[in-house]
Amino acid sequence: MLGIGDVRDLIAGLGIAADDHVYCGKLDDKKDKSIGVYHLNRGDNVQMAVGGIQNSSYAVKSISILIHWNKSVRETEKVSQELYDKLRNMKHVNINDTNILFTEMLVSAPIEADTDDKGIFEMVIELKFCYER
């Protein structure tokens, strides 16, 4: 199983943000240059192999990533695109004993989420991780 913590570890390992600035579930105190990893709660269709789950070779985890960077829209956009590109090109990566086969981007580019109450720019990336069961 691929858990939200596994995805957090994967993103922290990409070196875009400091390890202690990558969160899952909740972005506690919203430090500058932080990344939050969340479950994406969309009405995804459940896909089942013929013959049931025991015949499925892969599973899918839908994720939303919040890039909470700084007061520069240019820097925030640049870092968000760098993360997007790394995730989009990811294939056959192993994290915490789970083999990620590939990612499916749900948006064509990082989405601007405006600024928080302190004027820090934020962007969002939505994607699916397809991984071996």
N, CA, C and O atoms as a GROMACS GRO file, in nm:
protein
  532
    1MET      N    1   0.084  -0.118   0.000
    1MET     CA    2   0.000   0.000   0.000
    1MET      C    3   0.088   0.125   0.000
    1MET      O    4   0.192   0.129   0.067
    2LEU      N    5   0.047   0.223  -0.073
    2LEU     CA    6   0.115   0.351  -0.076
    2LEU      C    7   0.037   0.447   0.012
    2LEU      O    8  -0.078   0.481  -0.018
    3GLY      N    9   0.097   0.490   0.121
    3GLY     CA   10   0.032   0.582   0.214
    3GLY      C   11   0.070   0.726   0.188
    3GLY      O   12   0.165   0.753   0.114
    4ILE      N   13  -0.003   0.816   0.247
    4ILE     CA   14   0.025   0.959   0.233
    4ILE      C   15   0.165   0.993   0.285
    4ILE      O   16   0.232   1.081   0.231
    5GLY      N   17   0.208   0.924   0.390
    5GLY     CA   18   0.342   0.945   0.444
    5GLY      C   19   0.450   0.901   0.347
    5GLY      O   20   0.558   0.961   0.342
    6ASP      N   21   0.422   0.796   0.269
    6ASP     CA   22   0.518   0.751   0.167
    6ASP      C   23   0.535   0.857   0.059
    6ASP      O   24   0.646   0.884   0.014
    7VAL      N   25   0.423   0.917   0.017
    7VAL     CA   26   0.430   1.022  -0.084
    7VAL      C   27   0.506   1.142  -0.029
    7VAL      O   28   0.586   1.204  -0.100
    8ARG      N   29   0.483   1.176   0.097
    8ARG     CA   30   0.558   1.284   0.162
    8ARG      C   31   0.708   1.255   0.160
    8ARG      O   32   0.787   1.343   0.128
    9ASP      N   33   0.745   1.131   0.192
    9ASP     CA   34   0.887   1.093   0.191
    9ASP      C   35   0.946   1.105   0.051
    9ASP      O   36   1.059   1.151   0.034
   10LEU      N   37   0.870   1.064  -0.048
   10LEU     CA   38   0.915   1.074  -0.186
   10LEU      C   39   0.941   1.219  -0.225
   10LEU      O   40   1.046   1.250  -0.283
   11ILE      N   41   0.847   1.306  -0.195
   11ILE     CA   42   0.862   1.448  -0.231
   11ILE      C   43   0.976   1.512  -0.153
   11ILE      O   44   1.051   1.592  -0.209
   12ALA      N   45   0.990   1.478  -0.026
   12ALA     CA   46   1.102   1.531   0.053
   12ALA      C   47   1.235   1.488  -0.007
   12ALA      O   48   1.331   1.565  -0.006
   13GLY      N   49   1.241   1.367  -0.061
   13GLY     CA   50   1.363   1.315  -0.120
   13GLY      C   51   1.402   1.381  -0.251
   13GLY      O   52   1.514   1.363  -0.299
   14LEU      N   53   1.311   1.458  -0.311
   14LEU     CA   54   1.342   1.526  -0.437
   14LEU      C   55   1.431   1.649  -0.415
   14LEU      O   56   1.487   1.702  -0.511
   15GLY      N   57   1.444   1.694  -0.291
   15GLY     CA   58   1.534   1.804  -0.259
   15GLY      C   59   1.485   1.942  -0.295
   15GLY      O   60   1.564   2.036  -0.299
   16ILE      N   61   1.358   1.958  -0.322
   16ILE     CA   62   1.304   2.090  -0.357
   16ILE      C   63   1.285   2.175  -0.232
   16ILE      O   64   1.315   2.295  -0.233
   17ALA      N   65   1.234   2.114  -0.127
   17ALA     CA   66   1.218   2.181   0.003
   17ALA      C   67   1.294   2.100   0.107
   17ALA      O   68   1.315   1.980   0.090
   18ALA      N   69   1.334   2.166   0.214
   18ALA     CA   70   1.400   2.096   0.325
   18ALA      C   71   1.308   1.988   0.380
   18ALA      O   72   1.186   2.006   0.384
   19ASP      N   73   1.364   1.876   0.422
   19ASP     CA   74   1.286   1.763   0.471
   19ASP      C   75   1.186   1.805   0.579
   19ASP      O   76   1.073   1.757   0.579
   20ASP      N   77   1.227   1.892   0.670
   20ASP     CA   78   1.136   1.933   0.777
   20ASP      C   79   1.037   2.041   0.733
   20ASP      O   80   0.964   2.096   0.816
   21HIS      N   81   1.035   2.072   0.603
   21HIS     CA   82   0.937   2.164   0.547
   21HIS      C   83   0.842   2.093   0.451
   21HIS      O   84   0.770   2.157   0.376
   22VAL      N   85   0.842   1.960   0.455
   22VAL     CA   86   0.748   1.881   0.374
   22VAL      C   87   0.657   1.808   0.472
   22VAL      O   88   0.703   1.733   0.558
   23TYR      N   89   0.527   1.831   0.458
   23TYR     CA   90   0.428   1.781   0.553
   23TYR      C   91   0.327   1.691   0.483
   23TYR      O   92   0.312   1.696   0.361
   24CYS      N   93   0.258   1.610   0.561
   24CYS     CA   94   0.145   1.536   0.507
   24CYS      C   95   0.027   1.550   0.603
   24CYS      O   96   0.044   1.555   0.725
   25GLY      N   97  -0.091   1.556   0.545
   25GLY     CA   98  -0.213   1.567   0.625
   25GLY      C   99  -0.246   1.708   0.667
   25GLY      O  100  -0.361   1.751   0.654
   26LYS      N  101  -0.147   1.783   0.716
   26LYS     CA  102  -0.172   1.919   0.761
   26LYS      C  103  -0.041   1.998   0.756
   26LYS      O  104   0.064   1.950   0.799
   27LEU      N  105  -0.050   2.118   0.704
   27LEU     CA  106   0.065   2.209   0.700
   27LEU      C  107   0.057   2.292   0.828
   27LEU      O  108  -0.009   2.395   0.831
   28ASP      N  109   0.125   2.246   0.932
   28ASP     CA  110   0.109   2.299   1.067
   28ASP      C  111   0.120   2.450   1.079
   28ASP      O  112   0.018   2.518   1.091
   29ASP      N  113   0.239   2.504   1.075
   29ASP     CA  114   0.255   2.647   1.099
   29ASP      C  115   0.288   2.724   0.971
   29ASP      O  116   0.325   2.842   0.978
   30LYS      N  117   0.275   2.660   0.858
   30LYS     CA  118   0.297   2.722   0.727
   30LYS      C  119   0.426   2.802   0.720
   30LYS      O  120   0.425   2.923   0.697
   31LYS      N  121   0.536   2.733   0.740
   31LYS     CA  122   0.667   2.796   0.721
   31LYS      C  123   0.684   2.829   0.573
   31LYS      O  124   0.632   2.759   0.487
   32ASP      N  125   0.758   2.936   0.545
   32ASP     CA  126   0.789   2.967   0.406
   32ASP      C  127   0.865   2.849   0.345
   32ASP      O  128   0.932   2.774   0.415
   33LYS      N  129   0.852   2.835   0.214
   33LYS     CA  130   0.919   2.729   0.138
   33LYS      C  131   0.883   2.591   0.191
   33LYS      O  132   0.970   2.508   0.218
   34SER      N  133   0.751   2.568   0.204
   34SER     CA  134   0.699   2.440   0.252
   34SER      C  135   0.613   2.375   0.144
   34SER      O  136   0.561   2.441   0.055
   35ILE      N  137   0.601   2.243   0.156
   35ILE     CA  138   0.517   2.165   0.066
   35ILE      C  139   0.427   2.077   0.152
   35ILE      O  140   0.475   2.006   0.241
   36GLY      N  141   0.297   2.080   0.124
   36GLY     CA  142   0.201   1.996   0.195
   36GLY      C  143   0.145   1.891   0.101
   36GLY      O  144   0.114   1.920  -0.015
   37VAL      N  145   0.132   1.769   0.150
   37VAL     CA  146   0.080   1.657   0.071
   37VAL      C  147  -0.052   1.612   0.133
   37VAL      O  148  -0.059   1.585   0.253
   38TYR      N  149  -0.157   1.605   0.051
   38TYR     CA  150  -0.292   1.574   0.100
   38TYR      C  151  -0.358   1.469   0.012
   38TYR      O  152  -0.323   1.453  -0.105
   39HIS      N  153  -0.453   1.397   0.071
   39HIS     CA  154  -0.538   1.309  -0.009
   39HIS      C  155  -0.624   1.397  -0.099
   39HIS      O  156  -0.672   1.502  -0.056
   40LEU      N  157  -0.642   1.356  -0.222
   40LEU     CA  158  -0.729   1.428  -0.314
   40LEU      C  159  -0.864   1.358  -0.312
   40LEU      O  160  -0.877   1.244  -0.354
   41ASN      N  161  -0.962   1.428  -0.262
   41ASN     CA  162  -1.095   1.369  -0.245
   41ASN      C  163  -1.184   1.407  -0.362
   41ASN      O  164  -1.269   1.496  -0.352
   42ARG      N  165  -1.163   1.340  -0.471
   42ARG     CA  166  -1.249   1.355  -0.589
   42ARG      C  167  -1.332   1.229  -0.601
   42ARG      O  168  -1.303   1.128  -0.538
   43GLY      N  169  -1.433   1.236  -0.679
   43GLY     CA  170  -1.515   1.119  -0.704
   43GLY      C  171  -1.453   1.027  -0.807
   43GLY      O  172  -1.512   1.002  -0.912
   44ASP      N  173  -1.332   0.976  -0.777
   44ASP     CA  174  -1.264   0.887  -0.871
   44ASP      C  175  -1.345   0.759  -0.891
   44ASP      O  176  -1.404   0.705  -0.798
   45ASN      N  177  -1.345   0.713  -1.014
   45ASN     CA  178  -1.409   0.585  -1.043
   45ASN      C  179  -1.322   0.472  -0.990
   45ASN      O  180  -1.200   0.473  -1.009
   46VAL      N  181  -1.384   0.377  -0.924
   46VAL     CA  182  -1.310   0.260  -0.877
   46VAL      C  183  -1.293   0.167  -0.996
   46VAL      O  184  -1.390   0.129  -1.062
   47GLN      N  185  -1.167   0.132  -1.023
   47GLN     CA  186  -1.141   0.040  -1.133
   47GLN      C  187  -1.104  -0.095  -1.076
   47GLN      O  188  -1.021  -0.105  -0.986
   48MET      N  189  -1.167  -0.198  -1.128
   48MET     CA  190  -1.146  -0.332  -1.077
   48MET      C  191  -1.114  -0.426  -1.194
   48MET      O  192  -1.180  -0.423  -1.297
   49ALA      N  193  -1.013  -0.506  -1.175
   49ALA     CA  194  -0.978  -0.605  -1.276
   49ALA      C  195  -1.087  -0.711  -1.285
   49ALA      O  196  -1.157  -0.738  -1.187
   50VAL      N  197  -1.101  -0.770  -1.402
   50VAL     CA  198  -1.195  -0.880  -1.417
   50VAL      C  199  -1.150  -0.991  -1.324
   50VAL      O  200  -1.033  -1.031  -1.325
   51GLY      N  201  -1.240  -1.041  -1.244
   51GLY     CA  202  -1.205  -1.146  -1.149
   51GLY      C  203  -1.179  -1.094  -1.009
   51GLY      O  204  -1.155  -1.172  -0.917
   52GLY      N  205  -1.183  -0.962  -0.991
   52GLY     CA  206  -1.169  -0.906  -0.857
   52GLY      C  207  -1.032  -0.850  -0.827
   52GLY      O  208  -0.940  -0.854  -0.909
   53ILE      N  209  -1.022  -0.797  -0.706
   53ILE     CA  210  -0.900  -0.726  -0.665
   53ILE      C  211  -0.777  -0.816  -0.666
   53ILE      O  212  -0.666  -0.768  -0.690
   54GLN      N  213  -0.794  -0.944  -0.641
   54GLN     CA  214  -0.679  -1.034  -0.641
   54GLN      C  215  -0.613  -1.044  -0.778
   54GLN      O  216  -0.500  -1.090  -0.789
   55ASN      N  217  -0.684  -1.002  -0.882
   55ASN     CA  218  -0.628  -1.004  -1.018
   55ASN      C  219  -0.573  -0.867  -1.060
   55ASN      O  220  -0.527  -0.851  -1.173
   56SER      N  221  -0.577  -0.771  -0.970
   56SER     CA  222  -0.524  -0.637  -0.999
   56SER      C  223  -0.375  -0.634  -0.970
   56SER      O  224  -0.331  -0.681  -0.865
   57SER      N  225  -0.298  -0.581  -1.061
   57SER     CA  226  -0.154  -0.573  -1.040
   57SER      C  227  -0.112  -0.436  -0.986
   57SER      O  228   0.001  -0.420  -0.940
   58TYR      N  229  -0.203  -0.338  -0.993
   58TYR     CA  230  -0.166  -0.205  -0.946
   58TYR      C  231  -0.284  -0.140  -0.873
   58TYR      O  232  -0.398  -0.186  -0.882
   59ALA      N  233  -0.253  -0.034  -0.802
   59ALA     CA  234  -0.354   0.047  -0.734
   59ALA      C  235  -0.320   0.194  -0.760
   59ALA      O  236  -0.213   0.225  -0.812
   60VAL      N  237  -0.412   0.283  -0.724
   60VAL     CA  238  -0.395   0.425  -0.751
   60VAL      C  239  -0.417   0.506  -0.624
   60VAL      O  240  -0.508   0.477  -0.546
   61LYS      N  241  -0.332   0.606  -0.603
   61LYS     CA  242  -0.346   0.700  -0.490
   61LYS      C  243  -0.355   0.840  -0.550
   61LYS      O  244  -0.263   0.885  -0.617
   62SER      N  245  -0.468   0.908  -0.524
   62SER     CA  246  -0.487   1.045  -0.572
   62SER      C  247  -0.438   1.144  -0.467
   62SER      O  248  -0.473   1.134  -0.350
   63ILE      N  249  -0.357   1.239  -0.512
   63ILE     CA  250  -0.287   1.330  -0.421
   63ILE      C  251  -0.301   1.475  -0.468
   63ILE      O  252  -0.303   1.503  -0.588
   64SER      N  253  -0.310   1.565  -0.372
   64SER     CA  254  -0.304   1.708  -0.396
   64SER      C  255  -0.182   1.762  -0.322
   64SER      O  256  -0.163   1.732  -0.204
   65ILE      N  257  -0.102   1.841  -0.389
   65ILE     CA  258   0.021   1.895  -0.330
   65ILE      C  259   0.010   2.048  -0.327
   65ILE      O  260  -0.014   2.111  -0.430
   66LEU      N  261   0.027   2.105  -0.209
   66LEU     CA  262   0.026   2.250  -0.192
   66LEU      C  263   0.169   2.300  -0.179
   66LEU      O  264   0.242   2.259  -0.088
   67ILE      N  265   0.208   2.388  -0.269
   67ILE     CA  266   0.340   2.450  -0.262
   67ILE      C  267   0.318   2.588  -0.201
   67ILE      O  268   0.260   2.676  -0.264
   68HIS      N  269   0.366   2.606  -0.079
   68HIS     CA  270   0.351   2.731  -0.002
   68HIS      C  271   0.491   2.790   0.005
   68HIS      O  272   0.571   2.750   0.090
   69TRP      N  273   0.522   2.885  -0.084
   69TRP     CA  274   0.663   2.918  -0.103
   69TRP      C  275   0.705   3.050  -0.040
   69TRP      O  276   0.753   3.051   0.074
   70ASN      N  277   0.689   3.161  -0.109
   70ASN     CA  278   0.732   3.290  -0.054
   70ASN      C  279   0.650   3.402  -0.117
   70ASN      O  280   0.548   3.376  -0.180
   71LYS      N  281   0.694   3.527  -0.101
   71LYS     CA  282   0.618   3.642  -0.150
   71LYS      C  283   0.647   3.675  -0.296
   71LYS      O  284   0.596   3.775  -0.348
   72SER      N  285   0.727   3.594  -0.362
   72SER     CA  286   0.758   3.614  -0.503
   72SER      C  287   0.677   3.515  -0.587
   72SER      O  288   0.696   3.394  -0.578
   73VAL      N  289   0.586   3.568  -0.668
   73VAL     CA  290   0.507   3.481  -0.754
   73VAL      C  291   0.597   3.408  -0.854
   73VAL      O  292   0.571   3.293  -0.889
   74ARG      N  293   0.703   3.474  -0.900
   74ARG     CA  294   0.795   3.411  -0.997
   74ARG      C  295   0.867   3.291  -0.936
   74ARG      O  296   0.875   3.184  -0.997
   75GLU      N  297   0.920   3.309  -0.815
   75GLU     CA  298   0.991   3.198  -0.749
   75GLU      C  299   0.895   3.084  -0.717
   75GLU      O  300   0.929   2.967  -0.734
   76THR      N  301   0.776   3.118  -0.670
   76THR     CA  302   0.677   3.015  -0.637
   76THR      C  303   0.639   2.936  -0.761
   76THR      O  304   0.630   2.813  -0.757
   77GLU      N  305   0.617   3.006  -0.871
   77GLU     CA  306   0.583   2.940  -0.997
   77GLU      C  307   0.698   2.852  -1.046
   77GLU      O  308   0.676   2.741  -1.094
   78LYS      N  309   0.820   2.902  -1.036
   78LYS     CA  310   0.938   2.826  -1.083
   78LYS      C  311   0.955   2.697  -1.003
   78LYS      O  312   0.976   2.591  -1.062
   79VAL      N  313   0.946   2.706  -0.872
   79VAL     CA  314   0.961   2.587  -0.786
   79VAL      C  315   0.846   2.489  -0.811
   79VAL      O  316   0.868   2.368  -0.816
   80SER      N  317   0.726   2.541  -0.825
   80SER     CA  318   0.609   2.456  -0.850
   80SER      C  319   0.624   2.381  -0.982
   80SER      O  320   0.591   2.262  -0.990
   81GLN      N  321   0.672   2.449  -1.085
   81GLN     CA  322   0.692   2.384  -1.214
   81GLN      C  323   0.803   2.280  -1.207
   81GLN      O  324   0.793   2.174  -1.269
   82GLU      N  325   0.908   2.308  -1.131
   82GLU     CA  326   1.016   2.211  -1.112
   82GLU      C  327   0.963   2.083  -1.047
   82GLU      O  328   0.996   1.973  -1.091
   83LEU      N  329   0.881   2.098  -0.944
   83LEU     CA  330   0.822   1.982  -0.878
   83LEU      C  331   0.728   1.909  -0.973
   83LEU      O  332   0.732   1.786  -0.982
   84TYR      N  333   0.646   1.983  -1.045
   84TYR     CA  334   0.553   1.925  -1.142
   84TYR      C  335   0.629   1.840  -1.244
   84TYR      O  336   0.591   1.726  -1.272
   85ASP      N  337   0.736   1.895  -1.300
   85ASP     CA  338   0.814   1.824  -1.402
   85ASP      C  339   0.876   1.696  -1.346
   85ASP      O  340   0.874   1.592  -1.413
   86LYS      N  341   0.929   1.702  -1.225
   86LYS     CA  342   0.987   1.582  -1.164
   86LYS      C  343   0.882   1.475  -1.141
   86LYS      O  344   0.908   1.356  -1.164
   87LEU      N  345   0.765   1.514  -1.097
   87LEU     CA  346   0.658   1.417  -1.073
   87LEU      C  347   0.604   1.361  -1.205
   87LEU      O  348   0.577   1.241  -1.215
   88ARG      N  349   0.587   1.446  -1.304
   88ARG     CA  350   0.534   1.404  -1.434
   88ARG      C  351   0.624   1.300  -1.500
   88ARG      O  352   0.576   1.207  -1.565
   89ASN      N  353   0.754   1.316  -1.485
   89ASN     CA  354   0.850   1.227  -1.551
   89ASN      C  355   0.887   1.105  -1.468
   89ASN      O  356   0.973   1.027  -1.509
   90MET      N  357   0.824   1.086  -1.356
   90MET     CA  358   0.858   0.978  -1.264
   90MET      C  359   0.804   0.844  -1.316
   90MET      O  360   0.686   0.831  -1.348
   91LYS      N  361   0.892   0.746  -1.324
   91LYS     CA  362   0.854   0.609  -1.364
   91LYS      C  363   0.941   0.511  -1.289
   91LYS      O  364   1.062   0.532  -1.275
   92HIS      N  365   0.881   0.404  -1.242
   92HIS     CA  366   0.951   0.294  -1.175
   92HIS      C  367   1.045   0.344  -1.066
   92HIS      O  368   1.166   0.320  -1.068
   93VAL      N  369   0.987   0.415  -0.971
   93VAL     CA  370   1.060   0.466  -0.855
   93VAL      C  371   1.015   0.387  -0.733
   93VAL      O  372   0.896   0.361  -0.716
   94ASN      N  373   1.110   0.347  -0.650
   94ASN     CA  374   1.076   0.272  -0.529
   94ASN      C  375   1.085   0.364  -0.408
   94ASN      O  376   1.186   0.430  -0.387
   95ILE      N  377   0.978   0.366  -0.330
   95ILE     CA  378   0.977   0.444  -0.206
   95ILE      C  379   0.918   0.359  -0.094
   95ILE      O  380   0.806   0.310  -0.105
   96ASN      N  381   0.994   0.343   0.012
   96ASN     CA  382   0.949   0.266   0.129
   96ASN      C  383   0.890   0.131   0.089
   96ASN      O  384   0.782   0.093   0.135
   97ASP      N  385   0.961   0.058   0.004
   97ASP     CA  386   0.924  -0.076  -0.042
   97ASP      C  387   0.801  -0.081  -0.132
   97ASP      O  388   0.742  -0.188  -0.149
   98THR      N  389   0.761   0.031  -0.188
   98THR     CA  390   0.650   0.034  -0.283
   98THR      C  391   0.704   0.084  -0.417
   98THR      O  392   0.770   0.188  -0.423
   99ASN      N  393   0.674   0.010  -0.524
   99ASN     CA  394   0.719   0.048  -0.657
   99ASN      C  395   0.613   0.135  -0.724
   99ASN      O  396   0.502   0.089  -0.752
  100ILE      N  397   0.648   0.261  -0.749
  100ILE     CA  398   0.559   0.350  -0.822
  100ILE      C  399   0.585   0.328  -0.970
  100ILE      O  400   0.696   0.350  -1.018
  101LEU      N  401   0.481   0.286  -1.041
  101LEU     CA  402   0.494   0.256  -1.183
  101LEU      C  403   0.503   0.384  -1.266
  101LEU      O  404   0.590   0.398  -1.352
  102PHE      N  405   0.411   0.477  -1.239
  102PHE     CA  406   0.410   0.604  -1.311
  102PHE      C  407   0.313   0.698  -1.240
  102PHE      O  408   0.240   0.658  -1.149
  103THR      N  409   0.315   0.824  -1.282
  103THR     CA  410   0.220   0.922  -1.231
  103THR      C  411   0.129   0.967  -1.344
  103THR      O  412   0.168   0.964  -1.461
  104GLU      N  413   0.011   1.009  -1.309
  104GLU     CA  414  -0.083   1.067  -1.404
  104GLU      C  415  -0.119   1.207  -1.353
  104GLU      O  416  -0.184   1.221  -1.250
  105MET      N  417  -0.077   1.307  -1.426
  105MET     CA  418  -0.104   1.445  -1.385
  105MET      C  419  -0.251   1.477  -1.415
  105MET      O  420  -0.300   1.447  -1.524
  106LEU      N  421  -0.320   1.536  -1.320
  106LEU     CA  422  -0.461   1.569  -1.336
  106LEU      C  423  -0.483   1.714  -1.379
  106LEU      O  424  -0.595   1.754  -1.410
  107VAL      N  425  -0.375   1.791  -1.381
  107VAL     CA  426  -0.379   1.929  -1.428
  107VAL      C  427  -0.262   1.948  -1.525
  107VAL      O  428  -0.160   1.880  -1.514
  108SER      N  429  -0.277   2.041  -1.619
  108SER     CA  430  -0.174   2.059  -1.721
  108SER      C  431  -0.053   2.138  -1.672
  108SER      O  432   0.051   2.141  -1.738
  109ALA      N  433  -0.066   2.202  -1.558
  109ALA     CA  434   0.042   2.280  -1.496
  109ALA      C  435   0.000   2.309  -1.353
  109ALA      O  436  -0.117   2.292  -1.319
  110PRO      N  437   0.093   2.352  -1.268
  110PRO     CA  438   0.054   2.389  -1.132
  110PRO      C  439  -0.054   2.499  -1.136
  110PRO      O  440  -0.048   2.590  -1.218
  111ILE      N  441  -0.150   2.488  -1.046
  111ILE     CA  442  -0.262   2.582  -1.039
  111ILE      C  443  -0.233   2.688  -0.934
  111ILE      O  444  -0.198   2.655  -0.820
  112GLU      N  445  -0.249   2.814  -0.972
  112GLU     CA  446  -0.228   2.922  -0.874
  112GLU      C  447  -0.342   2.921  -0.773
  112GLU      O  448  -0.459   2.919  -0.810
  113ALA      N  449  -0.306   2.924  -0.646
  113ALA     CA  450  -0.405   2.925  -0.539
  113ALA      C  451  -0.406   3.060  -0.468
  113ALA      O  452  -0.457   3.071  -0.356
  114ASP      N  453  -0.349   3.162  -0.531
  114ASP     CA  454  -0.344   3.297  -0.476
  114ASP      C  455  -0.245   3.306  -0.361
  114ASP      O  456  -0.143   3.236  -0.363
  115THR      N  457  -0.271   3.388  -0.262
  115THR     CA  458  -0.180   3.404  -0.148
  115THR      C  459  -0.254   3.371  -0.019
  115THR      O  460  -0.377   3.374  -0.013
  116ASP      N  461  -0.176   3.340   0.084
  116ASP     CA  462  -0.238   3.320   0.215
  116ASP      C  463  -0.253   3.456   0.283
  116ASP      O  464  -0.228   3.560   0.220
  117ASP      N  465  -0.293   3.457   0.408
  117ASP     CA  466  -0.317   3.583   0.479
  117ASP      C  467  -0.189   3.662   0.507
  117ASP      O  468  -0.196   3.778   0.548
  118LYS      N  469  -0.072   3.601   0.487
  118LYS     CA  470   0.056   3.670   0.507
  118LYS      C  471   0.119   3.713   0.374
  118LYS      O  472   0.230   3.765   0.373
  119GLY      N  473   0.048   3.691   0.263
  119GLY     CA  474   0.099   3.731   0.133
  119GLY      C  475   0.193   3.630   0.069
  119GLY      O  476   0.263   3.664  -0.026
  120ILE      N  477   0.195   3.506   0.120
  120ILE     CA  478   0.280   3.401   0.064
  120ILE      C  479   0.204   3.335  -0.052
  120ILE      O  480   0.089   3.293  -0.036
  121PHE      N  481   0.268   3.328  -0.167
  121PHE     CA  482   0.205   3.266  -0.284
  121PHE      C  483   0.199   3.115  -0.268
  121PHE      O  484   0.290   3.052  -0.214
  122GLU      N  485   0.089   3.058  -0.317
  122GLU     CA  486   0.068   2.914  -0.310
  122GLU      C  487   0.022   2.862  -0.446
  122GLU      O  488  -0.050   2.931  -0.519
  123MET      N  489   0.065   2.741  -0.477
  123MET     CA  490   0.021   2.673  -0.598
  123MET      C  491  -0.012   2.529  -0.564
  123MET      O  492   0.035   2.476  -0.463
  124VAL      N  493  -0.093   2.465  -0.648
  124VAL     CA  494  -0.140   2.330  -0.623
  124VAL      C  495  -0.112   2.242  -0.743
  124VAL      O  496  -0.129   2.283  -0.858
  125ILE      N  497  -0.070   2.119  -0.715
  125ILE     CA  498  -0.052   2.015  -0.818
  125ILE      C  499  -0.141   1.898  -0.778
  125ILE      O  500  -0.139   1.854  -0.664
  126GLU      N  501  -0.220   1.848  -0.873
  126GLU     CA  502  -0.305   1.731  -0.849
  126GLU      C  503  -0.260   1.619  -0.941
  126GLU      O  504  -0.238   1.640  -1.060
  127LEU      N  505  -0.246   1.500  -0.885
  127LEU     CA  506  -0.199   1.386  -0.964
  127LEU      C  507  -0.239   1.254  -0.900
  127LEU      O  508  -0.285   1.248  -0.786
  128LYS      N  509  -0.220   1.149  -0.978
  128LYS     CA  510  -0.241   1.013  -0.930
  128LYS      C  511  -0.108   0.938  -0.936
  128LYS      O  512  -0.034   0.950  -1.034
  129PHE      N  513  -0.081   0.862  -0.833
  129PHE     CA  514   0.033   0.772  -0.831
  129PHE      C  515  -0.020   0.632  -0.860
  129PHE      O  516  -0.105   0.582  -0.786
  130CYS      N  517   0.029   0.568  -0.965
  130CYS     CA  518  -0.006   0.430  -0.995
  130CYS      C  519   0.109   0.344  -0.944
  130CYS      O  520   0.224   0.363  -0.984
  131TYR      N  521   0.077   0.249  -0.857
  131TYR     CA  522   0.182   0.171  -0.791
  131TYR      C  523   0.145   0.023  -0.787
  131TYR      O  524   0.027  -0.014  -0.794
  132GLU      N  525   0.248  -0.061  -0.775
  132GLU     CA  526   0.226  -0.205  -0.768
  132GLU      C  527   0.160  -0.241  -0.636
  132GLU      O  528   0.195  -0.188  -0.531
  133ARG      N  529   0.065  -0.331  -0.644
  133ARG     CA  530  -0.001  -0.380  -0.522
  133ARG      C  531   0.086  -0.478  -0.451
  133ARG      O  532   0.048  -0.530  -0.346
   0.00000   0.00000   0.00000
